[in-house]
Amino acid sequence: MASLIDKIKELRELTGAGMMDCKKALVENGEDVDKAKDWLREQGITTAAKKSGRIAAEGLALAKIKDGLAVIVEVNCETDFVSRGDDFRALVNTVLDLLLKHKPKTKEAADAIINPLLVEATVKIGEKLSFRRFELVKVEDRGATYIHMGGKIATLVLLDKKNEELAHGLTMHVAANSPSYITTDDITEADYEHERHIQLEVTKNDPKLADKPEKMLKNIVEGRVRKYFSDLVLAEQTYLMDDTKKVGQALKDLDNKVLRFVRYQVGEGIEKRQEDFAAEVYGQIK
C-alpha cells in the first residue's frame, strides 16, 4: 500500500500543486488521490489538466500502417540513453511488425508474443523493458499515423472517407492538442455531472461570487463546464492546420468525420522513482 509520502508525490505530479497543499488535500479526503485531486480544484488551488502530468518513464511510442491495418504501441525502458539508441528503436519496430503479423485481440495474447522478445532484449540492452500498451485498428485507406519528437508521442486517426492530407493533419493536431473526445456526443452524463460538481464547489469557494444570485451562479457553472469540455473535444478545438476553423468545421467542409483517434505519450501516467523526493517531503511536513 502506498504511503502518504508516495501519494503526496503522485498528487503533486498530477496537479502541480505544492507539497503542503497536496498533503492537506489527501488528509481531508482519506488519502484518496482522485478525491484529493478534485478537492484541489474545488478549492481553486489547481485547474484541470487535460491529461495526467506524470510523464516520467522513458521509452518509445511508435505507429505504422501495413495492408490497411494500423498499429500503435508503447514500450518502456529505464533511461533516456537507451530510448534514444538504435537497438531499442529496432526492438520497438520489431514489436510493431509482430503485432501486425499475429493480430492479437487482447493484451494478454500480445504479451505472450512480445514478452519473450523483451526478456531476450533485456540481456542485451541491460535494462528492464516493458511492453505497456497497443492498439490495432483496421483503417484500410482512410487512416494515418504520426510520430512526434522521434517517438515521444504517437498518434493514429481513422476517417470516414479517404483523405490523406486531412488524415495526416489530424494526426499532428491530436499529437499537439491531446483531445479526449471526438465530439460532445461522446461525453457521458457521468463526466458532465462530475465536472459540474467540481465547478459548483469552485464557485462556492470564490469570494468574488459570494453575493451573486443563484441563477447567475448556475449559469457561471454551466459556462465553465462547457469551457472545460470544449478544450477536450476534438471537434471544438481550433484546427492546427488552419487556425481560422475548428476541427469540426474543417471536417464538415470536406464532408468527412473522425471515426477514431488514438494518442500515446511515452510514460503518460507512469511514475518514475526519484530517490531524493522522500527527503524533500520529510523536510517540509515534519
C-alpha positions in Angstrom: 0.0 0.0 0.0 1.3 3.4 -1.0 2.5 5.6 1.9 1.3 9.2 2.4 4.6 10.4 1.1 4.1 8.4 -2.1 0.6 9.8 -2.5 1.9 13.3 -2.0 4.4 12.8 -4.7 1.8 11.3 -7.0 -0.7 14.1 -6.4 2.0 16.7 -6.8 3.0 15.3 -10.2 -0.7 15.0 -11.3 -1.6 18.6 -10.4 1.5 20.7 -10.0 0.2 21.8 -6.6 2.6 22.5 -3.7 3.5 19.7 -1.3 1.7 21.2 1.7 -1.5 21.7 -0.4 -1.2 18.1 -1.6 -0.8 16.8 2.0 -3.8 18.8 3.2 -5.9 17.5 0.2 -5.0 13.9 1.0 -5.7 14.3 4.7 -9.1 15.9 4.0 -10.1 13.1 1.6 -8.9 10.0 3.4 -5.7 9.8 1.3 -7.8 9.1 -1.8 -5.7 10.6 -4.6 -8.6 11.0 -7.1 -10.8 12.8 -4.5 -7.8 14.9 -3.4 -7.2 16.0 -7.0 -10.9 17.1 -7.2 -10.6 18.8 -3.8 -7.6 20.9 -5.0 -9.7 22.1 -8.0 -12.7 22.8 -5.8 -10.6 25.0 -3.6 -9.2 26.9 -6.6 -5.7 25.7 -5.8 -5.3 24.0 -9.2 -7.0 24.0 -12.5 -7.7 20.8 -14.5 -5.0 19.4 -16.7 -6.1 17.9 -20.0 -4.0 14.8 -19.3 -2.1 13.3 -16.5 1.1 15.3 -15.8 3.0 12.2 -14.7 5.1 11.9 -17.9 8.2 10.4 -16.4 9.0 6.9 -17.8 11.3 6.5 -20.7 10.7 4.6 -23.9 9.2 4.9 -27.4 5.7 5.3 -28.8 5.6 4.3 -32.4 2.9 3.5 -35.0 2.6 2.3 -38.6 0.2 1.1 -41.2 0.5 -2.0 -43.3 -2.0 -3.6 -45.7 -4.8 -1.4 -44.3 -4.1 -2.3 -40.6 -2.7 0.3 -38.2 -0.8 -0.5 -35.0 0.3 1.9 -32.3 2.5 0.8 -29.4 4.3 2.0 -26.3 7.4 0.1 -25.0 9.2 1.4 -21.9 12.8 1.3 -20.7 14.5 2.7 -17.7 16.7 5.5 -19.2 16.6 8.1 -21.9 20.0 6.9 -23.1 18.5 3.5 -24.0 15.4 5.0 -25.5 17.5 7.1 -27.9 19.6 4.1 -29.0 19.3 2.3 -32.3 18.9 -1.1 -30.7 15.9 -0.1 -28.7 14.2 1.6 -31.7 14.8 -1.5 -33.8 13.3 -3.6 -31.0 10.1 -1.5 -30.9 9.8 -1.7 -34.7 10.0 -5.4 -34.4 7.2 -5.3 -31.8 5.1 -3.4 -34.3 5.8 -6.0 -37.0 4.9 -8.9 -34.7 1.6 -7.3 -33.7 0.7 -6.7 -37.3 1.6 -10.3 -38.2 -0.2 -12.0 -35.4 -3.1 -9.6 -34.8 -3.7 -10.4 -31.1 -7.1 -9.4 -29.8 -6.1 -8.9 -26.2 -3.2 -7.5 -24.2 -2.7 -11.0 -22.7 -2.4 -12.5 -26.1 0.0 -9.8 -27.2 2.1 -10.3 -24.0 2.6 -13.9 -25.0 4.0 -12.8 -28.3 6.1 -9.8 -27.2 7.4 -10.6 -23.7 9.8 -13.4 -24.7 11.4 -10.9 -27.2 11.7 -8.3 -24.4 13.3 -10.8 -22.0 15.9 -11.6 -24.6 16.5 -8.0 -25.4 16.9 -7.1 -21.7 20.0 -9.2 -21.5 21.5 -7.4 -24.5 20.4 -3.9 -23.6 20.9 -4.2 -19.8 17.7 -2.6 -18.7 14.2 -3.7 -17.7 11.9 -3.4 -20.7 8.2 -3.3 -20.6 5.5 -3.7 -23.3 3.0 -1.3 -21.9 0.1 -1.0 -24.4 -1.0 -1.4 -28.0 -4.0 -1.0 -30.3 -4.7 -2.5 -33.7 -7.2 -0.5 -35.9 -8.5 -1.5 -39.4 -8.1 1.7 -41.4 -8.0 0.4 -45.0 -7.0 3.6 -46.9 -8.8 6.0 -44.5 -6.2 6.4 -41.8 -2.8 7.9 -40.9 -0.2 7.7 -38.2 2.2 10.3 -36.9 5.4 10.1 -34.7 6.3 13.2 -32.8 9.8 14.0 -31.3 11.2 10.8 -32.6 8.8 8.7 -30.6 7.8 10.6 -27.5 4.2 10.8 -28.9 2.5 8.6 -31.5 -1.0 9.2 -32.9 -3.4 7.3 -35.1 -6.5 8.7 -36.8 -9.3 6.9 -38.8 -11.6 8.9 -41.0 -14.9 8.0 -42.5 -13.7 8.7 -46.1 -10.3 8.7 -47.7 -8.4 12.0 -47.5 -4.7 11.6 -46.9 -4.0 15.3 -46.3 -6.7 15.6 -43.8 -5.8 12.4 -42.0 -2.2 13.4 -41.7 -3.1 16.9 -40.5 -5.4 15.5 -37.8 -2.7 13.1 -36.6 -0.5 16.1 -36.0 -3.4 18.0 -34.4 -4.1 15.2 -32.0 -0.4 15.0 -31.0 -0.3 18.7 -30.3 -3.7 19.2 -28.6 -4.4 15.9 -26.8 -8.2 15.7 -27.1 -10.2 13.2 -25.0 -13.4 13.1 -27.1 -14.2 13.2 -30.8 -17.5 15.2 -30.4 -19.6 16.4 -27.5 -21.9 13.4 -28.0 -19.1 11.2 -26.7 -19.1 12.9 -23.3 -21.0 10.8 -20.8 -23.6 12.2 -18.4 -21.3 11.0 -15.6 -18.5 13.1 -16.9 -20.7 16.1 -17.1 -22.0 15.6 -13.5 -18.5 15.1 -12.2 -17.3 18.4 -13.7 -20.5 20.2 -12.6 -19.8 19.2 -9.1 -16.3 20.5 -9.2 -17.2 23.8 -10.8 -20.1 24.2 -8.3 -17.6 23.9 -5.4 -15.1 26.2 -7.2 -17.9 28.8 -7.5 -18.9 28.4 -3.8 -15.3 29.0 -2.7 -14.9 32.1 -4.8 -15.4 35.2 -2.6 -16.0 37.4 -5.7 -19.2 35.4 -6.3 -20.5 35.3 -2.8 -23.3 37.8 -3.3 -24.4 36.6 -6.7 -27.9 35.3 -7.2 -28.3 31.5 -7.5 -29.5 31.7 -11.2 -26.3 33.6 -12.1 -24.1 31.1 -10.3 -25.8 28.3 -12.1 -25.1 30.0 -15.4 -21.5 30.5 -14.4 -21.1 26.9 -13.5 -22.6 25.7 -16.8 -20.4 28.1 -18.7 -17.3 26.8 -17.0 -18.3 23.2 -17.7 -18.8 24.0 -21.4 -15.4 25.7 -21.5 -13.7 22.7 -19.8 -15.1 20.2 -22.2 -14.6 22.4 -25.3 -10.8 22.2 -24.6 -11.1 18.4 -24.6 -13.4 17.8 -27.6 -11.6 17.3 -30.9 -14.4 18.9 -33.0 -14.3 22.0 -30.8 -10.6 22.6 -30.9 -9.0 25.2 -33.2 -7.5 23.2 -36.1 -3.8 23.1 -36.0 -3.5 23.2 -39.8 -6.0 26.1 -40.2 -6.5 28.4 -37.2 -9.5 30.1 -38.8 -11.5 27.0 -38.2 -12.4 24.5 -35.6 -11.7 20.8 -36.4 -15.4 20.1 -36.7 -15.8 22.8 -39.3 -12.8 21.6 -41.2 -14.3 18.1 -41.3 -17.7 19.5 -42.3 -16.2 21.5 -45.2 -14.7 18.2 -46.5 -17.7 16.1 -45.8 -15.8 13.8 -43.6 -15.8 12.5 -40.0 -13.3 11.2 -37.5 -14.3 7.7 -36.5 -11.5 7.1 -34.1 -8.2 8.5 -32.8 -5.5 7.1 -30.5 -2.8 9.1 -28.8 0.1 7.6 -26.8 2.6 9.8 -25.0 5.6 8.0 -23.5 5.2 7.5 -19.8 1.8 9.1 -19.5 0.5 8.2 -16.1 3.6 6.2 -15.1 5.6 7.3 -12.1 9.4 7.3 -12.2 11.1 6.8 -8.9 13.1 9.8 -7.6 15.4 8.9 -4.7 15.6 12.4 -3.2 11.9 13.0 -3.1 11.3 11.4 0.3 13.9 13.6 2.0 12.4 16.6 0.4 8.9 15.8 1.6 10.1 14.9 5.1 11.8 18.2 5.4 8.6 20.1 4.6 6.0 18.1 6.5 7.7 17.3 9.8 
